[in-house]
């Protein structure tokens, strides 16, 4: 347990995603209750894969072991391609959405783009 907690403290990915979620929720200017609910939804969604794997291992340990081993081997074989595809995909979506939202916000507020 201590090693797992220690890894979270030094994990850059954990901090970037968590602080990004907090910043986004704060920028939304929602009520305190809604902000807490939004953050809890983020945490549940972020941990859903881990919780699914743990549930499968708990409910059917023998059956899930073979499946998890096959998935782990596939992830190891395709790691580079997955990192590239997910990285470009996520960055692309963020850039397109921020550009589109920014232009829409400028239009609604009557501001000239870029100023």
N, C-alpha and C positions, 0 to 999 in steps of 0.2 A: 504493500500500500504506500509506504513512504517513498519508494523508488518511483512509483507512478506519479505521485504528487510532485516529486522533485522534477521529473521530466516535463510536467506541465509548466513549471516555473521557468524553464529555460527554452521552451519550444517557441520559436519565432512564429510559426504558423498559427499556433493557438492564440498568441497575443495579437497578431495582425487581424485575424478574423474577429476575435472578441472585441477589440477596440474599434474596429471598423463597424461592427454591429452597433456598439454603444454610440458611436458618432452619428451613424445614420438615424438611429432612433431619436437621439437628442436633436438632430437637425429637423426632424419631422414636427417638432413642437406640439407633441400630444400631451395629454394629461399624465400625471405621475402614475396613476393606476394603469393606464393604457401602455405607458412606456415599460412598466414592469411586466405586463402581460406579453408585450411584443418581445422583450428579451427572453422570457421563459419559452415562448414559441421558438425563437432562434436556437436556444439551448437544446430543446427537444428535437428539432429538426437536425441540428448538427450532430447530435448523438444517436440519431435513429438507426444508423447502420450498425454502430457498436451494440446498441440494445437488441437489435434483431439477431445479430450473431450470438450474443450471450443467451438470448431466449432459446434459439435453436439448439445451442449446446446443452442447455439445461433440460429442455423438453425431450430431445432425442439425441443423446450424446454419441451413440455408435453411428447412427445414420448421418449426423451432421459432420462428423470427423472426416469422412470421405469427401463430402461436398466441399467443406472448407479447405481441405488439402488441394483439391482440384482447382478451386478458385485462387488459392495462394500461388500455385504453380503458374496459372495463366497470368496473374498480375505480375509475377516476377519476369516471365517471358516478354510481356508487353509493356513493361514499366516505362521505357523511354517514349514510346508512341503515345501512351496515355498521358504522360506529363505534358508533352508538347501539345496534344490535341486539347486537353482540358485547360491548359494555360492560355493558349491562343483563343480558345472558345470563350472562356470566362472574361479575359481581357477585352476581346472584341465586343461581347455583349455589353459590358460595362461602358466601354467607350461609345458605342452606338446609342445606348440608352441615355447616357449623360449628355451627349450631343443633342439628341432629339428632345429630351426633357428641357435642356437649357434653351434651345431655340423656341420651344413651345412656351416656356415661362417668359422669355423676352417678348414674344408676341402678345401673350395675355396681359402682361404688365405695360405694354406699349413702349418698351425700350427698344432701341436699335441693337441688333445683334453685336456682341463683343463690347458693348459699352454700357 
